[in-house]
Amino acid sequence: MLIRQNHHMAKNKNLILGIDIGGTGIKAGLVDIKKGDIVGEPIKIKTPSPSSPENIKKVVEEVIRQFDYKGPVGVGFPAIVHNGTIASAANIDKKWIGTNAEKLFNKIKGCRFYVANDADMAGMAEIHFGFGKGKKGTIILITIGTGLGSALFINGVLVPNTEFGHLNYKAADYEFYASNTAREKKHMSWTAWGNQFNHFMKHLEFIFSPDLILLGGGLSKRWDDFKSQINVKVKVRPATLQNHAGIIGAAAFARVSD
């Protein structure tokens, strides 16, 4: 059941709609783009099955109707996104590959859509409103969840679609050994998993010499359980915006892109 948002709230020019599309759920909210806060109640809708372009578009249309919104819309999408076109589909219907999501969503009247990778959007939230705000140099955000998402920023500018979780490691890639999925499937202790994740941190440090690494996603809340295993010179901190980072970052992306 969706809650209809305040009509006047959606007309405030300081409010931009952010949508976070995931493999299991689609979240959306109006973001005060000056403060980085969600205003009113965000909504969450189960991702349709199949999660085809037309089915997702219908949900996005419903979100627009519920918020009675017109204007720029930022969308975080669980895939590599190149100039609005979806280039991968790990947790979404394969029909998305080759689909220009921005053109598809822009058929919805009254809105201008800006689509990018979901981990990049979480990074945008941290750079604009979180721990990375105002910080120069090379900053990496890693989202720890089903997989390992990543976002890279150079002096506050996003370098999109990095996919560091798929860097080769042992017989597969880091995502296979150091994601939350890996921890659960292999019944790893926090110490054992933390050691695997530390390998990942060391590799990123060696390749990029970052000034700061931020940890987002579900496991960032468990930082105290594994931080003693992290042995790198670079400063590592849990991200500050947690569950709403995707929505807030998508709105920030729409603001800078519009």
C-alpha positions in Angstrom: 0.0 0.0 0.0 1.5 3.3 -1.1 0.9 6.6 0.8 0.1 9.6 -1.3 2.6 12.3 -0.6 1.7 15.9 0.2 0.9 17.7 -3.1 2.5 21.0 -2.0 5.6 19.2 -0.8 6.3 17.7 -4.2 6.1 21.2 -5.8 9.0 22.6 -3.7 11.9 23.3 -6.0 14.4 22.3 -3.3 13.0 18.8 -3.3 14.2 16.3 -5.9 12.9 12.8 -6.3 15.4 10.0 -5.9 14.6 6.3 -6.8 16.8 3.4 -5.8 16.0 0.3 -8.0 17.2 -3.0 -6.5 16.9 -6.6 -7.3 14.3 -7.2 -4.6 12.8 -3.7 -3.9 12.4 -0.3 -5.3 12.7 2.6 -2.9 11.9 6.3 -3.5 11.7 9.5 -1.6 11.7 13.3 -1.9 15.1 14.7 -0.9 15.8 18.2 0.4 18.8 18.8 -1.9 20.3 21.5 0.2 20.4 19.4 3.4 20.5 15.9 2.0 17.5 14.8 4.1 14.5 12.8 3.0 11.3 14.8 3.5 8.2 13.0 4.3 7.9 9.2 4.1 9.9 7.2 1.6 8.1 4.4 -0.1 9.2 0.9 -1.0 7.7 -1.4 -3.6 8.6 -5.0 -4.3 10.6 -5.3 -7.6 8.2 -6.9 -10.1 8.9 -10.4 -11.5 10.0 -10.5 -14.2 11.9 -7.3 -13.7 11.6 -6.4 -17.4 12.0 -2.8 -18.7 8.2 -2.4 -19.1 7.4 -3.8 -15.7 10.0 -1.6 -14.0 8.7 1.4 -16.0 5.2 0.8 -14.7 6.5 0.9 -11.1 8.4 4.1 -11.7 5.2 5.6 -13.2 3.3 4.6 -10.1 6.0 6.3 -7.9 5.7 9.5 -9.9 1.9 9.4 -9.5 2.2 8.8 -5.7 4.5 11.8 -5.2 2.5 13.9 -7.7 6.0 14.9 -9.0 7.3 16.9 -12.0 10.9 17.7 -12.6 14.3 16.0 -12.5 14.5 12.4 -11.2 17.6 10.5 -10.2 17.6 6.8 -10.5 20.1 4.3 -9.1 20.2 1.1 -11.1 21.8 -2.3 -10.2 24.0 -2.5 -13.3 26.7 -0.9 -15.3 25.1 2.2 -16.8 26.8 3.9 -19.8 25.3 7.2 -20.9 21.9 6.0 -19.7 22.1 2.6 -21.3 22.2 -0.6 -19.2 25.3 -2.7 -19.9 25.0 -5.6 -17.4 22.2 -7.4 -15.6 23.4 -9.5 -12.6 20.4 -8.9 -10.4 17.8 -7.6 -12.9 16.1 -9.0 -16.0 18.5 -9.7 -18.9 16.2 -7.8 -21.2 17.6 -4.6 -19.7 21.0 -5.1 -21.4 21.2 -2.6 -24.3 18.1 -0.7 -23.1 18.5 3.0 -22.7 16.8 3.4 -19.4 16.8 7.2 -19.5 14.9 7.2 -22.9 12.5 4.6 -21.6 11.7 6.5 -18.3 11.6 9.9 -20.2 8.4 8.7 -21.8 6.8 9.5 -18.5 5.5 13.0 -18.9 6.7 15.9 -16.8 10.0 14.4 -15.6 13.6 14.3 -16.7 15.4 11.1 -15.7 19.1 10.6 -14.9 20.1 7.0 -14.4 23.4 5.7 -13.0 24.9 2.7 -11.1 23.4 2.2 -7.7 26.7 2.0 -5.8 27.8 5.2 -7.6 24.6 6.8 -6.3 25.4 5.7 -2.7 28.8 7.3 -3.2 27.2 10.5 -4.4 25.2 10.7 -1.2 28.4 10.4 1.0 30.3 12.9 -1.1 27.6 15.5 -1.1 26.1 15.0 2.4 28.1 12.4 4.3 31.6 11.8 5.6 33.2 12.6 2.2 31.7 16.1 2.0 34.3 18.7 1.3 37.2 16.2 1.2 39.7 16.3 -1.7 41.8 13.6 -3.2 40.8 10.0 -4.1 37.9 8.5 -2.2 36.5 5.0 -2.6 33.1 3.8 -1.4 32.5 0.1 -1.1 29.0 -1.2 -0.5 29.1 -4.6 1.3 25.9 -6.6 0.7 24.9 -9.3 -1.7 28.0 -8.4 -3.6 30.6 -5.7 -3.4 29.6 -2.5 -5.1 32.0 0.4 -5.5 32.2 4.1 -6.3 35.4 6.1 -7.1 35.7 9.9 -6.7 38.6 12.2 -7.6 38.3 15.6 -5.9 34.6 15.1 -5.6 34.1 14.0 -9.3 32.6 10.6 -9.9 34.4 8.0 -12.1 31.5 5.8 -12.9 31.0 2.0 -13.1 34.2 0.9 -11.4 33.0 -2.6 -10.2 36.0 -3.2 -7.9 34.2 -6.2 -6.4 35.0 -8.1 -9.6 38.7 -7.7 -9.4 40.3 -11.1 -9.7 41.2 -12.9 -6.5 42.2 -16.5 -6.0 39.9 -18.7 -8.2 37.2 -16.1 -8.7 36.9 -12.4 -7.7 36.8 -10.5 -4.4 33.0 -10.6 -4.3 33.1 -14.4 -4.1 35.2 -14.2 -0.9 34.5 -10.9 0.8 30.8 -10.0 0.3 28.1 -10.6 2.9 26.8 -13.4 0.8 30.2 -15.1 1.0 30.2 -14.6 4.8 26.8 -16.2 5.2 27.2 -19.1 2.7 30.6 -20.1 4.2 29.5 -19.6 7.8 32.5 -17.4 8.4 33.3 -15.8 11.7 33.8 -12.0 11.8 37.5 -12.6 12.2 37.7 -14.9 9.2 35.6 -12.7 7.0 37.4 -9.6 8.2 40.7 -11.1 7.1 39.3 -11.7 3.6 37.9 -8.2 3.4 41.2 -6.9 4.6 42.9 -8.5 1.5 40.4 -6.5 -0.6 41.2 -3.3 1.2 45.0 -3.9 0.8 44.5 -4.5 -2.9 42.6 -1.3 -3.4 45.2 0.6 -1.3 48.0 -0.7 -3.5 46.3 0.1 -6.8 44.8 3.5 -6.1 46.6 5.0 -3.1 43.2 6.4 -1.9 42.9 9.1 0.7 39.8 7.6 2.3 37.8 4.4 2.0 34.1 4.5 3.0 32.1 1.4 3.7 28.4 1.3 2.9 25.7 -1.3 2.5 24.3 -3.6 5.1 27.5 -4.8 6.7 28.8 -1.2 7.3 26.5 -1.3 10.4 28.7 -4.2 11.8 32.0 -2.2 11.5 32.8 -2.8 15.2 32.7 -6.6 14.6 35.5 -6.6 12.0 37.4 -3.3 12.2 40.2 -5.0 14.2 41.0 -7.2 11.2 41.4 -4.2 8.9 45.1 -3.4 8.6 45.7 -0.7 6.0 47.4 2.7 6.1 44.5 4.6 4.5 41.7 5.8 6.7 38.6 3.5 6.6 35.3 4.6 7.9 31.6 3.4 7.8 29.4 5.5 5.6 27.0 7.8 7.5 23.7 7.7 5.4 23.1 3.9 5.5 19.7 2.8 4.1 18.7 6.0 2.4 22.0 6.6 0.7 20.7 5.3 -2.7 17.7 7.6 -2.7 19.7 10.7 -1.5 22.5 10.0 -3.9 20.2 9.6 -6.9 18.6 13.0 -6.1 22.1 14.6 -5.8 23.0 13.0 -9.2 19.9 14.5 -10.8 20.7 17.9 -9.4 24.3 17.9 -10.9 23.1 16.4 -14.2 20.0 18.5 -14.8 
